[in-house]
């Protein structure tokens, strides 16, 4: 595994989780607001994670992108109590669990990226 391997694993998993988040409005039959929230946030996080996968940008730029992902994850965690449309517990817990898992993967990927940059 290359030195960037953990980073690729973390952000690759985030993209896969975002695919799940993107389709959950149809699988779990979300209401309109909750469905749009999941779809839009999934698309934005997936795009940011894909950027982290392919980018050779400076460490500062990559840190900013990681923080944007974490902010969106925080939104996923709190949005069921702010937005209407999360009528079922499965919708709420899906949003909370996905938000926490993506945030943890982002922190792991960012930490691995920092270690790679420090060793370079």
N, C-alpha and C positions, 0 to 999 in steps of 0.2 A: 504494500500500500504506500502510495506517495505521501509526502509530508502534508499535502493538502487533502488527503483521504478523508479524515474526520469531517472536514468542512463540507466536502462533497456529499458525504453520507447524511449529515445533518440537514443541509438545504435541499438535498434530493428527497428526503423523507417529508420535509415541509411541503414540497410541491405535491407529493402524493396525498398528503393529508388535506391539502387545499382542494384537490379533485373531489375527495369525499365531501368536504364542506360545501363545495359548489353544487353537488347533486342532492344533498340532503333536503332542500326544500321540496323536491319531488318525491324522494323516498319517504320522508317523514310527514309529508303534506303540511308544510308550514303555511301559516297565514301570509298575506301579502307583505306586510312590513318586515316580518321576521325572515321571510324568504329572500326578499331583496337585500336585506342586510347581509345574510350569509353569502349570497351570490357575489355581491360587490366586494366584500371584505376578502373572500376567498380568491377572487381574481387579482386583487391588488397585492395580497401577500404572496401569491404564487409568482406574480411578475417580479416582485422584489427578491424572492428566494432564487428565482432563475437568474436574476442579475448577479446575485452573490455566487452562483455556481460558475458563471462564465466570465465574470469580470476580473480584469487584472488591475483594477483601480487602486489608488492609494489606500492605505489602512484607514485613514480618517473618513474617506468616502464610504468605505465598507462598514465602518462603525455607525455612521449616520443611518445607513440602510438597515442595519440590525436594530437600531433604536426605533426606527419607523415600524418595523415588524412587531417589536415588543409593544409599542403603543397601540397598534391595531389588535394585538392579542388581548390587551387590557380592555379594549372596547368590546371584543367578543365576550369576555367574561362578565362585564357589567351590563351589556346591552339588553339581556332578557328582562332586566328590572327597570330599564329606562324606556324601551320601545314597547309598543303594543304588538300583539300578534304572537306572543310566545305563550299559547294557551296550554300546551302539553308539557309535562315535565321532561319528556324525551327531547324536546326542542331546547329547553333551557340547559339541561345537562350536556347535550351534545355541544352547544356553543361554549359552555364553561370548560369542558374537558378538552375540546380542540384548542381553545385559546391557551390553556395552561401547557398542553403538550407542545404546541408550536413555540411558545415563549421559551420553554426549557430547551428545546432543540436549537433555537436561535442563540441562546446563551452558550450552549455547548459548542456550536459551530463558531461563534465569535471568539470564544476562549481558545479554541483550537487554532483559529486564524491568528490570534495574537501570539500564540506560542510559535507558530510557523514564522511569523514576521520577526520575532525576537531571535530566532535561530538563524535567520538568513543573513 
